[in-house]
Amino acid sequence: MEEDILQAIREAAVNGELACADAHAIAERFGVSPMRVGKIVNRETDLRFFRCQLGLFGYGPKPEGKHKIVLKAEHVPPEIEEAIKAKVRNGRISCKAVWDIADQFKYPRLGIANIIEALGLKVSPCQLGCF
């Protein structure tokens, strides 16, 4: 199965990069965790991940500060803030928890990331093992 996953990774890659959404789609297609796909990418290829679904990396040159698209939210709904804070450990919230909160409140993932930015929190760990 790992060879099939690797083939799917290579087919989805564009210009030496694999989008976060594509990595998650591959994980779902093969019934494996996103972390397993991330480990295969890191172990078996020289591909880089880009276009994080939370907007945290892969959107432009890092030296120019254009690598992320997250902005501090101007409005933080109290119920979402409460759900986020319930999942925070040592100033961090996992990527998976962010996705779960977005699903729970039917809120865009990037929107939740913007709220997390406004609250001064960090997202870690990444489901793909990027951070």
N, C-alpha and C positions, 0 to 999 in steps of 0.2 A: 504494500500500500504506500510506503514512503516514496517509492519511485514514481507512483502516480501523482502523489501530492507535489513532488518536485517538478514533474512535468507541467502540472497545472500552474505552479508558481512561475515557471519560465514562460508559459504562454500568456500569463496575465501581466508580466513585467513590460514596462515601457521605458526605453532609454536608460536601462540599468536601475530602475526603481520599481517598487511594488507598492501600490496604494494600500493604505490601511483597510479600506472597504473591500478591496480584492482579497487581501489576506484573510479577512473574516469570512468572506463568501467561500473561499477555499476550505477553511476550517469547517464551516457548516456543511458544505458539499460532501466532505469525507467523514463527517461525524467525529472530528477531533477538536481539541481545544485550540484557540488562537495561539496560545503559548507554544504548542507543538509546531504549528506552522512557522512561528517566529524562530524557533530553534533550528528548524530545517533550513530556513532562509539564511540564518547566520552561519550555520555549519557547512552548508553545501553550495552556497553561492556567494558572489560579491555584490549582490543587490543591496540597495538601501531602501528603507521604508520612507514613504512620503504621504502627504495629505492626511495627516491624523484627523480622525473624525471629530475630535474635540478641538481641533484647530491649533494644537500645540507645536507642531513642526511640519516641515515639508512644503511650505508655501512660498519660498523664496530664499535668497542668500542670507545665511545666518550672520556673516560679518556686517551686513547692512541692516540687521535687525528686522528683516522682512520674513523670517522663517515661520512665524506664527501669526494667526489671525484673531486671536482671542483679545477681546476688549473688556474693560471693567463694565459690568452691567450697571445701568443707571437706576434700575428698580429691582429690588430683590423681594419676591413674594415671601412672606413670613413662613408659609407652610413648606416651601422648597428650602429655605434657609434652615429650618428645623430638621428636615430630612437629611440635608447635607451634613450638618453638625453632628447628627447622630452616628454618622459613618466615619467621621474624622478621627484619625489616630496620629498623634505627634505632628499636627499641622498638615497632614496628608490624607487624601481620599483616593481610593483605588479607581482606576479607569472603569472597571466593571461596576463599581458602586455608582459612578456617575451615569453610566448607561442605564442602570436599573432605575435610578431616580428620574431620568429623562422619560423612560417608559412609564413609570408610575404616574407622573404628572402630565404625560402626553406633551412633553416640552422638547424642543430641539436640543440635541446633545451639545451643540455649540453654545446654545443659550445657557445651559447649565454650566458649561465651562466659563462663560462670561460671569456668571454669578460667583463661581468659585474664585475667579480672579478678583472680583470686587470684595470678597471676604478675606482675601490675602492668604488663601490656601494653595497647596500644590497638589497635583495629581500624580500619584505613584502608588503602586506599580502599574505599568502599562500591560494590557492583556497580551501583547505581542512580545514583551520583554525589552522594549526599546528604552525604557527608563524605569 
